[in-house]
Amino acid sequence: MIHTPDRWLSKAGLASRREVLEWISAGRLTLKARPVVFDRPVSSPGSRPECMILPPFFLDGQPLVPPPPLLLALNKPRGILVTRTDPRGRPVIGDLIRAGPWGAPGYGSIRPIGRLDQASAGLILLTNFPELFSDFLDPSSRVLRIYRVQISPVLRGEHQTLFFSGRAGEAPGYGKIEVFPERRSLRSEWIHVCLSEGRNREIRNFLAWYGYQVLHLIRLSFGPYALGEIPPGTISDISDRAGEAGVRWVTWRRAE
């Protein structure tokens, strides 16, 4: 099997492809004792789809070893960016990862599966093998996402039948969006929104089309995974449930 170095190390859960290119540019990455060239393919005899053998890469002279596969569930608080670092110093989910046991180097590069914007909260899935979840994220897979949303003003009478029919997404250019009422007060209302496309800012844009402002947005579930009782800012290990997303973990080992 042959891949470029960035592809090998990304597939092995050790870094993003951008990070690997930065290591190569800085002269930090070697293959045994040889400097790595970013676009020069590297072969690994004996690799098979179900058992991959990582070529003997070294970072700063230390061997790079594939990490154990992880699938994590995070209850993202509002105001946290879904990224590992931020040049402006804003709070990021990387801070939460590094503060826990999964911040240790042996767990590789843990990255989000999908996104939530900074103003949203709720369930975010994380893994160090994101390529395995590409089918799960594909819009054609129609993976259901459920959100609890506070809107202002309350849902107007002329919109209720349309919203509850699942067809309210059609006019603003989206697929099926189902809305279920929860409770309302004088000036705002909580609803549940169910969709499967997951396009960028889909809920905010769809509701703005009809003249509603989103006050709070919380993702309750993503496919078979539910937020449940995970406290805000807390990460839970659900690695044994990867099969529910159609993922079969691949065995990795390092070549000698």
Secondary structure as UniProt FT lines:
FT   STRAND          2..3
FT   HELIX           5..11
FT   TURN            12..13
FT   HELIX           17..25
FT   TURN            26..27
FT   STRAND          29..31
FT   TURN            32..33
FT   STRAND          34..35
FT   TURN            38..39
FT   STRAND          42..43
FT   TURN            45..46
FT   TURN            49..50
FT   STRAND          51..54
FT   STRAND          57..59
FT   TURN            60..61
FT   STRAND          62..63
FT   STRAND          71..76
FT   TURN            78..79
FT   TURN            87..88
FT   HELIX           93..99
FT   HELIX           101..103
FT   HELIX           105..107
FT   STRAND          111..113
FT   TURN            118..119
FT   STRAND          121..127
FT   HELIX           130..133
FT   HELIX           134..137
FT   HELIX           139..141
FT   STRAND          145..152
FT   HELIX           157..165
FT   TURN            168..173
FT   STRAND          177..184
FT   STRAND          189..195
FT   TURN            200..201
FT   HELIX           202..209
FT   TURN            210..211
FT   STRAND          213..222
FT   TURN            223..224
FT   STRAND          225..226
FT   TURN            228..229
FT   TURN            232..233
FT   STRAND          235..237
FT   HELIX           239..245
FT   STRAND          251..254
//
